[in-house]
């Protein structure tokens, strides 16, 4: 491994420490995992996100005919499972 020095904001450091503790990993490992995720997914521009969303629009069906109105309710029900 190559040792690298970075500077984080106080908020970033606090959040990173919390995440590392919750996952029982070091802060360095949390940073490595974050970098891996960033390299895998990259930065997607708002225009690319819009194109991706439009590409899948209408491709899925639901038995719920009021999904566009009560989507929050259905999402909360699924998270409760």
C-alpha positions in Angstrom: 0.0 0.0 0.0 1.0 3.6 -0.5 0.8 6.0 2.4 -1.2 9.1 1.4 -2.0 12.2 3.4 -5.4 13.9 3.0 -7.2 16.7 4.7 -10.9 16.3 5.8 -13.3 18.7 7.2 -14.4 18.3 10.8 -17.8 17.0 9.6 -16.2 14.5 7.3 -13.9 13.2 10.0 -16.7 12.9 12.5 -18.9 11.0 10.0 -16.1 8.8 8.9 -15.1 7.9 12.5 -18.8 7.0 13.2 -19.1 4.8 10.0 -15.8 3.1 10.8 -16.8 2.3 14.4 -20.2 1.0 13.2 -18.6 -1.3 10.7 -15.7 -2.3 13.0 -13.1 -1.2 10.5 -10.4 1.5 10.6 -10.8 5.0 9.2 -8.2 4.1 6.6 -10.3 1.1 5.5 -13.4 3.2 5.4 -11.6 5.7 3.1 -10.3 2.9 0.9 -13.8 1.5 0.6 -15.1 4.9 -0.3 -12.4 5.4 -2.9 -13.2 2.0 -4.4 -16.9 2.9 -4.6 -16.1 6.2 -6.2 -13.8 4.6 -8.8 -16.4 2.0 -9.6 -19.3 4.4 -10.0 -17.6 7.6 -11.0 -19.3 10.9 -11.1 -22.6 10.9 -13.0 -23.6 14.2 -14.4 -27.2 15.4 -13.8 -27.8 15.1 -17.6 -26.6 11.5 -17.5 -28.8 10.7 -14.5 -31.8 12.3 -16.4 -31.1 10.1 -19.4 -30.8 7.0 -17.3 -34.1 7.8 -15.5 -35.9 8.4 -18.8 -34.5 5.2 -20.3 -36.2 3.1 -17.6 -39.4 5.1 -17.3 -42.5 3.1 -18.0 -40.6 -0.3 -18.1 -42.0 -1.5 -14.8 -45.6 -2.3 -13.8 -47.4 -2.3 -10.4 -50.7 -3.7 -9.3 -51.1 -0.4 -7.4 -52.9 2.1 -9.6 -52.3 4.9 -7.2 -48.6 4.5 -6.9 -47.8 8.0 -8.2 -50.0 9.5 -5.4 -49.1 7.3 -2.5 -45.5 6.3 -3.3 -44.3 7.4 0.2 -46.8 5.2 1.9 -45.8 2.1 -0.1 -42.1 2.9 0.4 -42.6 3.2 4.2 -44.5 -0.2 4.2 -41.7 -1.9 2.3 -39.0 -0.5 4.6 -41.0 -1.8 7.6 -40.7 -5.4 6.3 
